[in-house]
Amino acid sequence: MSLAFESGIANEFVNSSFIIDKFHVIKHFNDAVNQTLRVDIAAGYDFVKSKYIWVKNYENLTEKQSERVMCMN
C-alpha cells in the first residue's frame, strides 16, 4: 500500500489493523523474483528459464534442477 493510503486508513479507522493476504504476498515475491532474474539475465548470467527452480523448495528439486542450481552458485 502507498503511504498516503496507510495514513488515510490510520486516520479514518482508528481501531483497524493491517491484514496481509497470501495472494499479495506471493504476488510481490514473484514480481521481485522476475525483476531480479531480468537484471541478472541482462548482465549475462545464464538464468534463462530458471524461475521455477528458484521458487521451488530445494528438497523438491529434481536431480537435473539440483545440478543446475549448483552450477549457478
C-alpha positions as a Markdown table, in Angstrom:
| # | Residue | x | y | z |
|---|---|---|---|---|
| 1 | Met | 0.0 | 0.0 | 0.0 |
| 2 | Ser | 1.1 | 3.6 | -0.5 |
| 3 | Leu | 1.9 | 5.7 | 2.5 |
| 4 | Ala | -1.0 | 8.0 | 1.7 |
| 5 | Phe | -3.4 | 5.1 | 1.7 |
| 6 | Glu | -2.0 | 3.8 | 5.0 |
| 7 | Ser | -2.2 | 7.2 | 6.6 |
| 8 | Gly | -5.8 | 7.6 | 5.5 |
| 9 | Ile | -6.7 | 4.3 | 6.9 |
| 10 | Ala | -5.0 | 5.1 | 10.2 |
| 11 | Asn | -6.8 | 8.4 | 10.5 |
| 12 | Glu | -10.3 | 7.3 | 9.5 |
| 13 | Phe | -10.3 | 3.8 | 11.1 |
| 14 | Val | -8.5 | 4.3 | 14.4 |
| 15 | Asn | -9.3 | 0.8 | 15.7 |
| 16 | Ser | -8.3 | -1.0 | 12.5 |
| 17 | Ser | -5.4 | -3.4 | 12.0 |
| 18 | Phe | -3.4 | -4.4 | 8.9 |
| 19 | Ile | -4.3 | -7.6 | 7.2 |
| 20 | Ile | -1.9 | -9.2 | 4.9 |
| 21 | Asp | -3.3 | -11.7 | 2.5 |
| 22 | Lys | -1.4 | -14.7 | 1.0 |
| 23 | Phe | -2.2 | -13.7 | -2.6 |
| 24 | His | -0.5 | -10.3 | -2.4 |
| 25 | Val | 2.5 | -11.7 | -0.5 |
| 26 | Ile | 3.1 | -14.3 | -3.2 |
| 27 | Lys | 2.5 | -11.7 | -6.0 |
| 28 | His | 5.1 | -9.3 | -4.5 |
| 29 | Phe | 7.5 | -12.3 | -4.1 |
| 30 | Asn | 7.0 | -13.4 | -7.8 |
| 31 | Asp | 7.4 | -9.8 | -9.0 |
| 32 | Ala | 10.7 | -9.5 | -7.1 |
| 33 | Val | 12.0 | -12.8 | -8.5 |
| 34 | Asn | 11.0 | -11.8 | -12.0 |
| 35 | Gln | 12.8 | -8.4 | -11.7 |
| 36 | Thr | 15.9 | -10.0 | -10.2 |
| 37 | Leu | 16.1 | -12.6 | -13.0 |
| 38 | Arg | 15.6 | -10.0 | -15.7 |
| 39 | Val | 18.5 | -7.9 | -14.3 |
| 40 | Asp | 20.8 | -10.9 | -13.9 |
| 41 | Ile | 20.0 | -12.2 | -17.4 |
| 42 | Ala | 20.7 | -8.8 | -18.9 |
| 43 | Ala | 24.0 | -8.8 | -17.0 |
| 44 | Gly | 25.0 | -12.0 | -18.8 |
| 45 | Tyr | 24.2 | -14.7 | -16.2 |
| 46 | Asp | 22.6 | -17.9 | -17.6 |
| 47 | Phe | 19.4 | -17.9 | -15.6 |
| 48 | Val | 17.1 | -18.2 | -18.7 |
| 49 | Lys | 14.1 | -20.5 | -18.0 |
| 50 | Ser | 15.2 | -20.9 | -14.3 |
| 51 | Lys | 12.4 | -19.1 | -12.4 |
| 52 | Tyr | 10.6 | -22.2 | -11.2 |
| 53 | Ile | 13.9 | -23.7 | -9.9 |
| 54 | Trp | 14.4 | -20.6 | -7.7 |
| 55 | Val | 10.9 | -20.5 | -6.3 |
| 56 | Lys | 10.8 | -24.3 | -5.6 |
| 57 | Asn | 11.8 | -25.9 | -2.3 |
| 58 | Tyr | 15.3 | -27.3 | -2.6 |
| 59 | Glu | 14.2 | -30.7 | -1.2 |
| 60 | Asn | 11.6 | -30.9 | -4.1 |
| 61 | Leu | 14.1 | -30.2 | -6.9 |
| 62 | Thr | 14.7 | -32.9 | -9.5 |
| 63 | Glu | 18.2 | -34.2 | -10.0 |
| 64 | Lys | 18.6 | -32.1 | -13.1 |
| 65 | Gln | 17.3 | -29.0 | -11.3 |
| 66 | Ser | 19.7 | -29.6 | -8.4 |
| 67 | Glu | 22.6 | -29.8 | -10.8 |
| 68 | Arg | 21.6 | -26.6 | -12.5 |
| 69 | Val | 21.4 | -24.8 | -9.1 |
| 70 | Met | 24.8 | -26.0 | -8.1 |
| 71 | Cys | 26.2 | -24.7 | -11.4 |
| 72 | Met | 24.6 | -21.3 | -10.9 |
| 73 | Asn | 26.0 | -20.7 | -7.4 |
